[in-house]
Amino acid sequence: MKPLPKLFFFLLARGVLPVLLLTSVCGPIHADDSRKEGDDKRRMSPVPGALSRGQMDPVSLGLMRAGKYHTLRQRLHHEIKLKLAEGELDDLSDELLVLCAQHELLRVSDDAAVIRDKDKGDLFMTELLANPEWIQDLLCSGPVADPGKTLGYLHTVWRYERKSIDTPLYRKLAAACALIGRSDYDVVHAFRNYRKAHQDELLQWGFDELEPWELRHVIAQIPQQDWDYIINERNNKANTYFGACWAVAYRKYNDFGTSIHARGYYTPWDWATQRLEGRALVGGVCGSCSTYGSHSTKVHGYPSYTAGEPGHCAYVIRTKRDNWRTAYSVTGHTRPHGCFWRPFVYSDLHLMEAAYASKVPLRKGYHYLWLSRVVTNPSYAKRCYEQSLRANPLNLGVWIDYAAWLEKQGLDDDEVWKTYAKGVMKAFVRFPDVIVYLNGRFCFKHFKKETPVKQRVQMVKYIQNSIYQLKETRTHQNFATDVKVYEKFVDGENESVFLLYQMLLKLSMEQKKNRDFLTVFDSMRKRFSSSKGFASRYQKTLEHYASSDGDQGNELLKVVVSSIEDSLKRRDYEGYKNNMKVVGNMLDLKDPKHRGLGRWLNKCPKHDPFPGKIISSDAMLWPSTVGKSNRVISYASILNGTHGGGTCQTGSTSNPTIDLALPGACRISGLVITSGYESKTWIERMNPVVVSVSDDRKKWKMVYRSDKAMASHRVDLTGKDIQAKYVRIESPSPDKSTKKQLVLRQLIVYGASNY
């Protein structure tokens, strides 16, 4: 007898020989041949864009059963290349797409490394790889943070709920649970909870129609006791979930006086109630309320997330396709915690809906993306990316991946990135924030350093003007954030940024975007109002727009007020004087409303003047703290004795003071101090009143004190040879625990200047 060839023993050791023998007798082997005949009814029904079940050839099946997933991926890679050589990119066969799906699953999961030591891991992979529809449920449902762990979680659900997964809806549910899984325990219990709730008809009516990418936003991974409490106690109609947060009373302190910001707020109830039940029983603040509301919504089958707002916690709910609404909102600027591509960007919820709305173009885009990772020819890979974006141009994840590939190829040519930028602007015409995001993250940094600043500014103008021309936008542009991106693009130097600001001011005014106009001017003020070499240019720009005929007056006035406040903080006399001049040109200060006065308060009490002239007209005035009714634009009226005075109000302190800085050293002959004469309360609060003078604001000399409450104090310093640059008005309280405010309507200083 001749000895057996070495190939026989090799195939026997690899587990391939038995498969070949069985195939010769029974025909091709399918991954689901072990199922019963009755199982066919539970298989996935055909849907648009669905791929046929994968027929595993004997060699591939043998490699799977032997755990040779890396070798299997190499074999799939080779077969895909052969198929591509036979056809064109425009028309991909189902057989090729099945190979691509199988290859991509193995590629992203590191050749199923996490499955190798799992119980029945080879059988699970055989079923999964033979079911391309299930692979697509997993890989075409949004970003996969950790594909290896996700595959492990899916195996765990399959292992314990194998019969349930035969149902199409539960197969999708298993994929969604795996995609957001945190642990094997959480994934299995979440799957079981939703399956049972669905069977008991406790979930919203549209739950059966949700795709895996939608189910990702539904799954609530909470303790079992919390689930049982919510599912039984809080089943409501869709619109009522916007008020579910109010099941938790808003309380900063519990019954024992413990603050919610300290440990132990819920501790006394931990052993008596479950977590969410305890929140409803004890109470909490915005975080507890919004978490309770969001979990109540998720448990009953509606997509929901908690969301941050400035100084507040809210939550968002989706009641139907592309209808995300904010619940328990207070401050606006909502930032949901479940966005696909960019963390905490509300517009990404709407972008996700638009990109994933139709299954056929969505999956077609992913097929070309997977194909781009197989081919080695860069021009062929580039065509694959372009085909992917042509199929689904709103998939932000593919745009990011494409840009990263271009960078990896070292394509640093301006034309390449200009083409990319034009594609972005065409694709995201309804999402202007994405246009600036992708340009700022990728395109801008690849333009040559030699590109002149003026040319860069013109490119920004083109982008921003295109955004302004969009008539229908699904989201609003976060202009303040985008301005920072533009600053970085034009190189960040003061001269370049100043040119950028000038262009944006002109553009926003032409397009009547008053809020953007204010944003740019405020950024200019913060950067240039005190900058050496640019302060005068900023002032001229301010004066120019203050004298123009545009309808941005109210916005510009806010900038001027902020500029005055900045000048006072810096003790910048020239800046203060110039800004007050702008106010005088913009407003009719004879109108008492601009000075914080009613029309009946347009005349201060009359007084007799002191020798000399009014030397306080060009002085600076600043209170120690600022009250809500303070009007900096009325300071000139307070100091020059015209228009019936103004309003300078301090905050509430134990020793409120108001300082006056004269333009230089002066000989003072007298002062007139008028409090809030219209109110007995304000008159009494300026009691006592102390007047002090100083040359350097370090050493003060008291020149007047009155312990009598009067509407107007006439301080006569004639013949006392008082020379000073600073004057202070204060009204000390009898003790530090007593706090009060001062209101000043007039502070007129008479005398002669020494400068």
C-alpha positions, 0 to 999 in steps of 0.5 A, spaced: 500 500 500 502 506 498 503 511 503 498 517 504 500 524 501 502 529 505 496 534 503 492 529 506 494 530 513 495 537 512 487 538 510 485 533 515 489 537 521 486 543 518 479 541 518 478 541 511 478 534 509 471 532 512 468 538 509 470 536 502 468 529 503 461 532 505 460 537 500 461 531 495 455 528 497 451 533 500 452 539 495 454 546 498 454 547 505 450 553 508 452 556 515 445 555 517 444 548 515 443 546 522 437 550 523 430 546 523 425 547 517 420 551 522 426 556 523 425 559 515 419 563 517 423 567 522 428 569 517 429 576 515 424 578 509 427 581 503 428 589 504 431 594 499 438 594 499 438 587 503 444 582 501 443 575 500 445 570 505 452 568 504 454 561 501 461 559 504 465 555 500 468 549 503 475 552 504 473 558 507 468 554 512 474 550 514 478 556 515 473 559 520 472 552 524 479 552 525 479 559 527 484 561 522 481 568 521 487 572 519 488 567 513 480 567 511 481 575 511 487 574 506 483 569 502 477 574 502 482 580 500 484 576 494 477 574 492 475 581 492 481 583 488 479 578 482 472 580 482 474 587 481 478 586 475 472 583 472 467 589 473 466 596 474 465 600 480 459 603 478 455 596 478 457 592 484 455 585 484 451 582 491 457 577 491 462 582 491 458 586 497 458 580 501 465 579 500 466 586 502 462 586 508 465 579 511 472 582 510 470 589 513 468 585 519 474 581 520 478 587 519 475 592 524 475 586 529 482 584 528 481 578 525 475 576 531 481 576 536 476 577 542 472 571 539 477 566 539 477 563 546 469 564 547 465 558 548 462 556 541 465 562 538 467 559 531 459 557 530 457 564 532 462 567 527 460 562 522 453 564 523 455 572 523 459 571 516 454 567 513 449 573 514 451 579 511 444 583 513 446 582 520 453 584 519 450 591 515 446 592 521 452 592 526 457 596 521 452 601 518 449 603 524 453 609 526 460 609 528 463 603 532 468 605 538 471 599 539 469 593 534 472 588 538 468 589 544 462 590 540 463 583 537 464 580 543 458 583 546 454 581 540 457 574 541 454 574 548 447 576 546 447 570 541 450 565 546 444 566 551 438 569 546 440 565 540 433 563 539 430 570 539 435 573 535 432 569 529 427 574 529 429 580 525 427 585 530 431 582 535 437 581 531 437 588 530 436 589 537 442 585 539 446 589 534 444 596 537 445 593 544 452 591 542 454 597 539 453 601 545 454 596 550 458 597 557 459 590 559 456 583 558 451 583 563 448 590 561 448 588 554 444 581 555 439 584 560 438 590 556 436 585 550 432 581 555 428 587 558 426 590 551 424 583 548 420 582 554 417 589 554 416 588 546 412 582 547 408 585 553 406 590 548 409 596 553 413 599 548 411 605 543 407 603 537 413 605 532 418 600 536 418 595 530 420 599 525 426 602 528 433 601 525 439 599 529 442 606 528 435 608 531 435 603 537 442 605 539 438 612 542 433 607 545 437 602 549 437 604 557 442 600 560 440 601 567 439 596 573 434 591 573 430 594 579 430 601 576 427 598 569 422 594 573 420 601 576 420 605 570 416 600 565 411 599 570 410 606 573 411 611 568 408 608 561 405 615 558 403 617 551 409 620 547 408 628 548 407 627 556 415 624 556 417 632 556 414 633 563 417 626 566 422 630 569 417 633 574 416 626 577 422 628 581 421 634 585 426 640 584 430 640 591 437 642 593 436 640 600 433 633 602 429 632 609 435 632 613 438 638 610 443 635 606 445 639 600 445 635 593 452 637 592 454 634 598 455 626 599 449 623 602 444 626 599 440 620 597 444 615 602 438 615 607 434 612 602 439 607 598 436 601 602 429 602 602 428 604 594 431 603 588 435 609 584 430 612 580 425 611 585 429 614 590 430 620 586 422 621 585 421 620 592 427 624 595 427 630 589 434 633 586 436 638 581 436 639 574 441 633 573 437 628 577 430 631 573 433 630 566 436 623 567 429 621 570 426 624 564 430 621 559 430 614 562 423 614 562 423 616 555 428 610 553 425 605 557 418 605 553 422 605 546 423 613 544 430 615 543 432 620 548 439 623 551 440 627 557 443 634 554 448 639 557 446 647 557 450 653 560 449 652 568 443 647 567 442 639 565 436 638 560 434 632 555 432 631 548 426 626 545 425 624 538 417 622 538 418 621 530 423 621 524 427 627 524 423 630 530 428 631 536 425 636 541 428 639 547 425 637 554 426 641 561 430 647 557 432 653 561 438 656 558 438 654 551 444 652 547 443 645 548 448 640 547 446 632 547 450 627 550 449 622 544 451 625 537 454 620 532 460 624 530 462 631 534 461 631 541 455 635 544 453 638 537 445 639 537 445 639 529 449 632 528 442 629 531 439 632 524 445 631 520 444 623 522 437 623 521 438 626 514 444 621 512 441 615 515 434 616 513 434 611 507 437 604 507 439 603 500 444 609 499 446 609 506 449 602 505 451 603 498 456 608 501 458 604 506 460 598 501 464 603 497 468 605 503 469 598 505 472 597 498 476 603 499 480 599 504 481 593 500 484 596 494 491 598 494 492 603 488 491 610 490 487 612 484 482 606 485 481 608 492 480 615 491 474 613 486 471 608 491 471 614 496 468 619 491 463 613 489 461 613 497 460 620 498 456 620 491 451 615 494 451 618 501 454 625 501 451 627 508 455 621 512 460 626 515 464 620 518 466 618 511 468 625 509 472 625 515 475 618 513 476 621 506 480 627 509 484 622 513 486 618 507 488 624 503 493 626 509 495 619 509 497 619 502 501 626 503 496 630 498 498 637 500 496 640 493 492 646 494 487 644 488 486 637 492 483 641 498 480 646 494 476 640 490 474 637 497 472 644 500 467 645 494 465 638 495 463 639 502 460 646 501 455 642 495 454 636 500 452 640 506 448 646 504 443 645 509 448 644 515 453 650 515 456 649 521 459 642 518 462 646 512 466 650 517 468 644 521 471 640 515 474 646 512 477 648 519 479 641 521 482 639 514 482 644 508 485 650 512 491 647 514 493 644 508 494 651 504 501 653 502 504 657 507 506 662 502 498 663 500 498 671 502 493 673 507 489 677 503 487 671 499 486 667 505 481 672 507 478 672 501 477 665 501 474 666 508 469 671 505 467 666 499 465 661 505 462 665 509 458 669 504 456 662 501 453 660 508 449 667 508 446 665 501 443 659 504 436 660 504 434 653 507 438 651 513 437 645 517 441 648 523 444 655 525 451 656 524 455 657 531 458 663 528 462 665 534 466 658 534 467 659 526 470 666 527 476 662 531 477 657 526 477 663 521 482 667 525 487 660 526 486 660 518 489 667 516 495 665 521 493 668 527 497 674 527 494 681 529 495 684 522 491 678 519 486 678 524 484 685 524 483 684 516 479 678 517 475 682 522 474 688 517 472 683 512 467 680 516 464 686 519 463 689 512 460 682 510 455 681 516 452 688 515 451 688 508 447 681 509 444 684 515 446 679 520 446 683 526 448 678 531 454 676 527 456 683 526 456 684 534 460 677 535 465 680 530 465 687 533 466 684 540 471 679 538 475 686 535 474 690 542 477 684 546 483 683 542 485 690 539 481 696 544 488 696 548 493 693 544 499 697 542 498 699 535 491 697 534 487 701 539 487 707 535 485 703 528 479 699 533 477 706 535 476 709 528 473 702 526 468 703 531 467 711 530 466 709 522 460 704 523 457 708 529 456 714 524 454 709 518 446 708 516 446 701 517 441 698 522 446 695 527 445 701 531 443 697 537 448 691 537 454 696 536 451 700 542 452 694 546 460 694 543 461 701 545 458 700 552 463 694 553 468 698 550 467 704 556 467 698 561 473 696 559 476 703 559 474 704 566 477 697 568 484 699 565 483 706 567 484 708 560 482 715 559 483 716 552 479 710 550 474 712 555 473 719 552 473 717 545 468 712 547 464 717 550 464 721 544 461 715 540 456 715 545 454 722 544 454 721 536 450 715 536 444 717 542 440 723 543 442 724 551 437 729 552 432 723 552 432 721 559 431 713 557 438 713 555 440 715 562 436 710 566 431 716 568 423 716 567 421 723 563 419 726 570 426 725 572 429 730 567 431 735 572 435 735 578 435 740 584 437 747 582 444 749 586 448 755 586 455 754 582 462 755 585 467 759 583 471 757 577 468 752 571 466 745 571 472 741 571 469 734 571 466 734 564 472 730 562 473 726 568 472 718 569 467 715 573 467 708 576 463 705 582 466 700 587 461 695 584 456 695 579 448 695 580 443 692 575 441 699 574 447 702 572 448 706 566 455 708 563 453 712 557 450 717 562 456 718 566 457 724 562 451 727 564 452 726 571 459 730 570 457 736 566 451 738 569 447 737 563 440 733 561 438 733 568 443 728 570 444 720 569 444 714 573 451 711 577 449 705 581 453 701 586 452 694 588 450 692 595 456 692 599 458 695 606 462 701 604 460 703 597 464 708 594 464 712 587 471 714 585 472 720 580 478 721 576 480 728 573 484 729 567 489 732 571 491 735 578 486 741 579 484 746 584 477 744 587 473 750 589 466 746 591 462 740 589 455 738 588 453 731 589 446 729 588 443 722 590 437 719 587 433 725 589 426 722 587 426 716 592 426 717 600 430 710 600 435 712 596 436 719 600 437 715 606 442 710 603 447 716 602 447 717 609 452 719 612 456 721 606 464 722 606 468 726 601 475 725 600 481 727 595 487 724 593 493 725 588 495 718 587 489 714 590 493 711 595 493 717 601 486 720 601 484 726 605 477 727 608 474 734 606 467 733 607 462 729 612 455 729 613 450 725 617 444 728 615 440 725 609 439 730 603 437 729 596 443 734 594 449 736 598 453 742 596 460 742 598 464 748 599 471 748 599 472 755 597 479 758 600 481 751 603 486 750 597 484 743 595 488 741 590 487 733 587 486 729 581 481 724 584 475 725 588 471 719 592 464 719 595 463 714 600 457 712 605 460 707 610 455 702 614 455 702 621 458 695 621 460 690 616 453 686 616 449 692 613 449 692 606 447 698 602 447 701 595 448 708 592 445 712 587 448 718 584 444 722 579 450 728 579 457 729 581 459 736 579 466 739 581 468 746 580 475 749 580 481 750 576 485 746 572 493 746 573 495 741 567 
